[in-house]
Amino acid sequence: MIGIDVVSINRIEKMYEKFGVKAYEKYLNEDEIKLIKKVETAAGFWAAKEAASKSLGCGIGEECGFHDIILSKSSKNAPLITFSKVVLEKFKIKKAHVSITHDNGFAIAVVALEK
């Protein structure tokens, strides 16, 4: 299963300007927030979580929320993705892969799942 999402970096920046860290807390956990050094990263994480939910075929909602999708970084700073135990079991996910990029005001992410 594959999911993709694109988000305006400006949208995430305005959200942060208006609500501060509370904007990030809506969709990121404490460890994910610590990885945010610039708004492009925050936008990429938003896109990755949306793409992940699309790859599950359900979108963000009752079956999978933002906090059920967990992002981190490898020792080489590459993005990594996993899911809460409930989502892993419900959707029978064996492996998950994520790619995030940003350019010209947009962040894009693709998530591929192996079931």
C-alpha positions in Angstrom: 0.0 0.0 0.0 1.3 3.5 -0.9 0.2 6.9 0.3 1.3 10.4 -0.7 0.7 13.9 0.7 1.7 17.5 0.0 1.4 20.4 2.4 2.2 24.1 2.1 5.1 24.9 4.5 3.5 28.3 5.0 0.3 26.6 6.3 2.3 24.9 9.0 4.3 28.0 9.8 1.1 30.1 10.2 -0.3 27.4 12.5 2.8 27.5 14.6 2.8 31.3 14.7 -0.8 31.3 15.9 -0.7 28.5 18.4 3.0 28.0 19.2 4.1 24.5 20.3 0.4 23.5 20.8 0.1 23.4 17.0 2.9 20.7 16.9 1.4 18.8 19.9 -1.8 18.3 17.8 0.1 15.9 15.5 3.5 15.2 17.0 4.6 13.5 20.2 7.3 14.9 22.5 10.2 13.1 20.8 9.1 14.2 17.4 8.8 17.8 18.4 12.5 17.6 19.6 13.5 16.8 16.1 11.9 20.0 14.7 14.7 22.5 14.0 12.9 24.4 11.2 9.3 24.6 9.9 10.2 22.6 6.8 10.7 19.6 9.0 7.4 20.1 10.8 5.6 20.4 7.4 7.4 17.2 6.2 6.3 15.4 9.3 2.7 16.5 8.8 2.8 15.3 5.2 4.4 12.0 6.3 1.6 11.3 8.8 -1.1 12.2 6.3 0.6 9.9 3.7 0.8 7.1 6.2 -2.9 7.3 7.0 -3.7 7.3 3.3 -1.5 4.2 2.8 -3.7 2.5 5.4 -6.7 3.4 3.4 -8.5 5.2 6.2 -7.0 8.7 6.6 -6.6 10.4 9.9 -9.5 9.6 12.1 -11.0 7.0 14.3 -9.0 4.0 13.0 -5.6 5.9 13.0 -4.8 9.2 14.6 -1.8 11.4 14.2 -0.3 10.0 17.4 -0.6 6.4 16.2 2.0 7.3 13.5 5.5 7.7 14.9 8.3 9.4 13.2 12.0 9.4 14.1 15.4 9.7 12.4 18.1 7.2 11.6 21.8 7.8 12.6 22.2 9.3 9.2 19.3 11.6 9.7 16.9 9.7 7.3 13.3 9.7 8.3 11.9 6.5 9.9 8.2 5.6 10.4 6.4 3.1 12.6 2.9 2.8 14.1 1.3 2.2 17.5 0.9 -1.4 18.4 -2.8 -1.2 17.9 -2.4 0.0 14.3 0.4 -2.4 13.5 -1.8 -5.3 14.5 -5.1 -4.0 13.1 -3.6 -3.4 9.6 -1.1 -6.3 9.8 1.9 -4.0 8.9 5.2 -5.9 8.6 7.4 -3.0 7.4 6.9 0.7 6.7 9.0 3.1 4.6 8.9 6.9 4.3 10.4 9.5 2.1 10.1 13.2 2.8 11.2 16.2 0.7 10.6 19.9 0.6 11.1 22.5 -2.0 9.7 25.8 -3.2 7.3 26.2 -0.3 5.9 22.7 -0.2 6.7 19.5 1.8 5.9 16.1 0.2 5.9 12.6 1.7 5.4 9.1 0.4 4.8 6.1 2.6 4.9 2.5 1.5 3.7 -0.4 3.6 4.4 -4.1 3.5 1.7 -6.3 4.9 
